[in-house]
Amino acid sequence: MTRSPLIFLLATACASAESPQRVLETVPADVEFTPTDVQFGPDGHVAWNGRKAGARVVFVDGKKVDATAESVFVHFSADGKRFAVELRGKDRQRVFADGKAEEESDSIEFVAFSPDGSHLVTVTKTGKEKALVIDGVKGAAGQSIEAIRFRGADVVYGLISGGKGFIVTNATMDAGIEGGFEIALSRDGTHAAIAVNRGGKGMVVVDGKPGTEGAEVEQPVMSHDGSRVAWATRKGDKSAVVLDGKAGESFDEVSDLGFSPDGKRFAYAAMLGEKAFVVLDGKKGEKFDAIGSGDLVFSPDGARFAYQGIRGEKCFVLVDGKKDPDFESVASLTFSPDGKHLAYVAIVGGKECVVLDGKKGELFDGAGNPGFDASGKSLCYGAVKGRELWWRVTPIAK
């Protein structure tokens, strides 16, 4: 029920509105590159890679990095002080960080720093098994790694292995639950919901307490504080969402279940026949051909809600039920900290721009995913204009 958007650049953020507009770097004329070879980090940190005389080169904040592969992607910590380079070869991949390369694997599934930047977490896949690697140390492996959370100095996550669902804290696994195959965690990792299916029947185990057995279950989610739980059930060719123990209307498909940050509101995408729509607080929204995957977004205070609807070749962003102008593609819907503004990246005539509160910004060859300063009074993003890599910080009119 989704259509993938065109490729966009890495998400950004800004601490202040200082130096509102500047060229960060200019890619040399003898280097072959495209806008998708650029990643912008917070506060104007930037990484780019390309080919020079047939060899790939990688630069982070103006300094060459001695790590290269067939393709490269750079991940920044939240403060921009650390970075990790994802090295993608034809058959093998690895992550390079702090001057050291981690163990090779068939593929890299996930890369992220902890919020304070002190830990680097990667999910690797070798053969049919996935493993979580914390600061270069490989943990237990299984069929799936789920719901990674950072709690102080600890990393908490779900592991599906050998037909069981486990909660793992750093390298310590709990006893596991037989039949567990999907796991949700609260934001701080102190609460867990595990979807369990056995013998054609299912239930959700919340903080170790089994729920009522019934139809098979999937897609468990928890509110940020773990006080509310929802999941989907599947019976025959129909799916329904169970919220706070009560089943809702049946549809052909349901997806993207999620709570608002304060846990008071709940939304998901659904499909019935050939039409897709969003169900927000129990009410069905406007019908589209598809709903953008991962684009159901609440404002930080939960008061506002936005998502992407797709109809034919047109993409619309709906904010509090009202449609913005249509674009060729949109991505990275982001509310300001105070919830008063919404920004996202859009494609217009093959160019990219950042849209703020429904109004198009300047067109670029590439536009980084938008962010706001802590006050919500300035919009910031990176942009590619020819060979120039720009950092844009724009005060928001009152």
FIKE-696449 format. One line per 5 residues: number of its first residue (from 1); for each residue z, x, y of C-alpha. Coordinates in steps of 0.1 Angstrom, whole numbers, plus 5000, padded with zeros to 4 digits. Example, Ala and Ser with C-alpha at 12.3 -4.5 7.8 and 13.67 -1.06 7.14 Angstrom:
# residues 2
1 = 5078:5123:4955 | 5071:5137:4989
This chain:
# residues 398
1 = 5000:5000:5000 | 4996:5030:5023 | 4969:5050:5038 | 4976:5087:5045 | 4973:5098:5081
6 = 4954:5128:5092 | 4973:5161:5092 | 4998:5165:5120 | 5019:5194:5131 | 5056:5201:5124
11 = 5083:5181:5141 | 5099:5194:5173 | 5130:5190:5195 | 5142:5202:5228 | 5177:5210:5240
16 = 5168:5207:5277 | 5140:5202:5302 | 5138:5238:5313 | 5103:5254:5316 | 5086:5219:5313
21 = 5052:5233:5306 | 5039:5267:5295 | 5015:5285:5272 | 5036:5300:5243 | 5008:5321:5228
26 = 4971:5325:5228 | 4955:5331:5194 | 4932:5362:5195 | 4895:5356:5195 | 4890:5376:5164
31 = 4912:5353:5143 | 4898:5322:5125 | 4923:5293:5126 | 4925:5255:5129 | 4952:5234:5146
36 = 4967:5226:5112 | 4975:5263:5109 | 5001:5259:5137 | 5037:5247:5133 | 5060:5241:5163
41 = 5097:5244:5159 | 5125:5233:5183 | 5126:5244:5219 | 5092:5260:5219 | 5094:5282:5188
46 = 5059:5285:5172 | 5043:5299:5141 | 5006:5302:5134 | 4984:5318:5107 | 4947:5325:5103
51 = 4922:5350:5090 | 4914:5383:5106 | 4886:5403:5090 | 4890:5382:5059 | 4927:5388:5055
56 = 4954:5362:5064 | 4978:5370:5091 | 5011:5352:5100 | 5028:5353:5134 | 5062:5337:5143
61 = 5072:5336:5179 | 5047:5364:5187 | 5058:5387:5159 | 5037:5395:5128 | 5053:5386:5096
66 = 5046:5407:5065 | 5042:5378:5042 | 5008:5363:5033 | 4991:5341:5007 | 4961:5319:5003
71 = 4978:5294:5026 | 5010:5294:5046 | 5034:5269:5061 | 5064:5279:5082 | 5097:5259:5084
76 = 5122:5264:5112 | 5160:5258:5112 | 5172:5231:5137 | 5181:5257:5163 | 5149:5277:5157
81 = 5168:5309:5150 | 5158:5311:5113 | 5125:5304:5096 | 5111:5303:5061 | 5075:5310:5051
86 = 5061:5289:5023 | 5035:5311:5005 | 5009:5292:4986 | 4987:5310:4961 | 4961:5296:4938
91 = 4984:5293:4909 | 5019:5304:4921 | 5040:5298:4951 | 5072:5312:4967 | 5093:5311:4998
96 = 5099:5341:5020 | 5129:5341:5043 | 5151:5367:5060 | 5129:5395:5048 | 5132:5385:5012
101 = 5109:5366:4988 | 5124:5341:4964 | 5113:5338:4927 | 5078:5325:4921 | 5071:5290:4907
106 = 5042:5268:4900 | 5048:5248:4932 | 5072:5244:4961 | 5083:5207:4964 | 5107:5209:4993
111 = 5120:5234:5019 | 5148:5228:5044 | 5176:5245:5063 | 5211:5229:5065 | 5218:5213:5099
116 = 5237:5244:5111 | 5210:5267:5098 | 5234:5286:5075 | 5218:5275:5042 | 5181:5275:5030
121 = 5173:5250:5002 | 5141:5248:4983 | 5130:5227:4954 | 5107:5245:4929 | 5087:5232:4900
126 = 5077:5253:4870 | 5060:5235:4841 | 5076:5201:4840 | 5110:5211:4854 | 5123:5211:4889
131 = 5152:5231:4903 | 5171:5234:4935 | 5174:5269:4949 | 5202:5275:4974 | 5200:5307:4995
136 = 5178:5323:4968 | 5201:5313:4938 | 5185:5289:4913 | 5206:5260:4901 | 5202:5236:4871
141 = 5168:5224:4863 | 5155:5189:4853 | 5128:5163:4856 | 5138:5154:4892 | 5158:5166:4922
146 = 5170:5137:4944 | 5188:5129:4977 | 5197:5163:4989 | 5227:5162:5013 | 5246:5188:5033
151 = 5284:5184:5035 | 5301:5212:5054 | 5294:5243:5035 | 5284:5224:5004 | 5250:5211:4992
156 = 5252:5179:4972 | 5222:5164:4953 | 5211:5143:4924 | 5196:5157:4892 | 5178:5139:4865
161 = 5178:5159:4833 | 5178:5151:4796 | 5179:5113:4801 | 5210:5115:4824 | 5216:5113:4861
166 = 5240:5139:4875 | 5256:5145:4909 | 5257:5182:4916 | 5278:5200:4943 | 5264:5235:4947
171 = 5263:5247:4911 | 5289:5222:4897 | 5276:5192:4878 | 5295:5161:4870 | 5295:5145:4835
176 = 5263:5126:4842 | 5254:5090:4834 | 5231:5081:4804 | 5199:5064:4814 | 5202:5075:4851
181 = 5167:5081:4865 | 5170:5076:4903 | 5198:5086:4926 | 5208:5077:4962 | 5236:5094:4982
186 = 5254:5085:5014 | 5246:5108:5044 | 5276:5131:5037 | 5271:5130:5000 | 5305:5115:4992
191 = 5291:5083:4977 | 5265:5078:4951 | 5244:5050:4936 | 5225:5057:4904 | 5198:5035:4890
196 = 5203:5032:4852 | 5177:5017:4828 | 5184:5014:4791 | 5167:4993:4764 | 5146:4972:4789
201 = 5177:4964:4810 | 5191:4980:4841 | 5220:4983:4865 | 5232:5003:4894 | 5263:5025:4891
206 = 5281:5029:4924 | 5306:5057:4927 | 5311:5057:4890 | 5315:5019:4886 | 5288:5001:4866
211 = 5272:4970:4881 | 5260:4939:4864 | 5233:4945:4838 | 5200:4926:4843 | 5164:4934:4850
216 = 5153:4970:4853 | 5162:4987:4886 | 5146:5013:4909 | 5146:5027:4944 | 5184:5026:4951
221 = 5194:5033:4987 | 5228:5035:5005 | 5239:5030:5041 | 5248:5062:5059 | 5285:5056:5052
226 = 5280:5045:5017 | 5295:5010:5023 | 5264:4991:5015 | 5239:4995:4986 | 5204:4980:4979
231 = 5178:4985:4952 | 5147:4969:4938 | 5144:4951:4904 | 5112:4948:4884 | 5106:4919:4860
236 = 5071:4916:4847 | 5046:4920:4875 | 5071:4911:4903 | 5096:4930:4923 | 5126:4918:4943
241 = 5152:4936:4965 | 5189:4933:4957 | 5210:4937:4988 | 5248:4936:4986 | 5245:4922:4951
246 = 5222:4893:4961 | 5185:4892:4950 | 5159:4883:4976 | 5124:4868:4973 | 5100:4882:4947
251 = 5068:4901:4957 | 5041:4921:4940 | 5055:4953:4953 | 5084:4965:4975 | 5090:5000:4989
256 = 5106:5020:5017 | 5140:5003:5015 | 5163:5015:5042 | 5194:5007:5063 | 5198:5012:5101
261 = 5221:5041:5110 | 5251:5018:5116 | 5245:5000:5083 | 5242:4966:5099 | 5205:4960:5095
266 = 5181:4964:5065 | 5143:4966:5061 | 5117:4972:5035 | 5079:4969:5030 | 5064:4944:5006
271 = 5031:4933:4993 | 5020:4899:4981 | 4984:4895:4970 | 4962:4915:4993 | 4985:4916:5022
276 = 5014:4939:5032 | 5043:4932:5056 | 5078:4943:5065 | 5109:4923:5057 | 5135:4929:5084
281 = 5169:4914:5081 | 5155:4889:5056 | 5126:4878:5078 | 5089:4885:5069 | 5068:4901:5096
286 = 5031:4901:5105 | 5006:4906:5077 | 4985:4938:5074 | 4963:4955:5048 | 4990:4982:5044
291 = 5022:4994:5059 | 5026:5031:5068 | 5047:5048:5042 | 5079:5063:5055 | 5072:5048:5089
296 = 5100:5021:5090 | 5122:5035:5117 | 5154:5023:5134 | 5167:5036:5167 | 5199:5056:5164
301 = 5221:5026:5174 | 5202:5003:5150 | 5193:4979:5178 | 5155:4986:5178 | 5130:4989:5150
306 = 5094:5002:5147 | 5068:5006:5120 | 5031:5012:5114 | 5007:4984:5103 | 4972:4991:5091
311 = 4943:4966:5093 | 4909:4978:5084 | 4903:5011:5102 | 4929:5003:5129 | 4965:5015:5130
316 = 4991:4997:5150 | 5027:5006:5159 | 5049:4976:5162 | 5081:4979:5182 | 5106:4951:5180
321 = 5078:4929:5167 | 5053:4937:5195 | 5021:4957:5188 | 5010:4988:5208 | 4973:4995:5212
326 = 4954:5004:5180 | 4945:5040:5171 | 4925:5057:5144 | 4957:5070:5128 | 4994:5074:5138
331 = 5024:5093:5125 | 5059:5105:5132 | 5075:5075:5149 | 5105:5088:5168 | 5131:5070:5189
336 = 5149:5088:5218 | 5187:5094:5212 | 5196:5064:5234 | 5170:5042:5217 | 5152:5033:5249
341 = 5119:5051:5242 | 5096:5055:5212 | 5071:5083:5208 | 5045:5091:5181 | 5014:5111:5174
346 = 4980:5093:5175 | 4944:5102:5169 | 4918:5091:5195 | 4882:5101:5190 | 4891:5130:5167
351 = 4916:5144:5192 | 4954:5140:5190 | 4979:5129:5216 | 5015:5118:5219 | 5021:5082:5227
356 = 5052:5073:5247 | 5063:5037:5249 | 5027:5025:5241 | 5010:5048:5267 | 4986:5076:5256
361 = 4993:5111:5267 | 4968:5140:5272 | 4944:5146:5244 | 4946:5179:5225 | 4930:5196:5195
366 = 4964:5192:5178 | 4997:5176:5189 | 5030:5184:5174 | 5053:5157:5163 | 5074:5146:5193
371 = 5111:5150:5201 | 5135:5142:5229 | 5163:5162:5246 | 5198:5150:5239 | 5199:5128:5270
376 = 5167:5110:5260 | 5153:5117:5295 | 5126:5143:5285 | 5099:5142:5259 | 5089:5174:5242
381 = 5062:5185:5218 | 5039:5214:5210 | 5001:5212:5214 | 4970:5231:5206 | 4943:5234:5232
386 = 4915:5256:5221 | 4932:5289:5213 | 4962:5282:5236 | 4995:5270:5220 | 5013:5249:5245
391 = 5049:5237:5248 | 5051:5204:5267 | 5084:5190:5282 | 5078:5159:5302 | 5105:5140:5322
396 = 5105:5103:5314 | 5101:5080:5344 | 5130:5056:5348
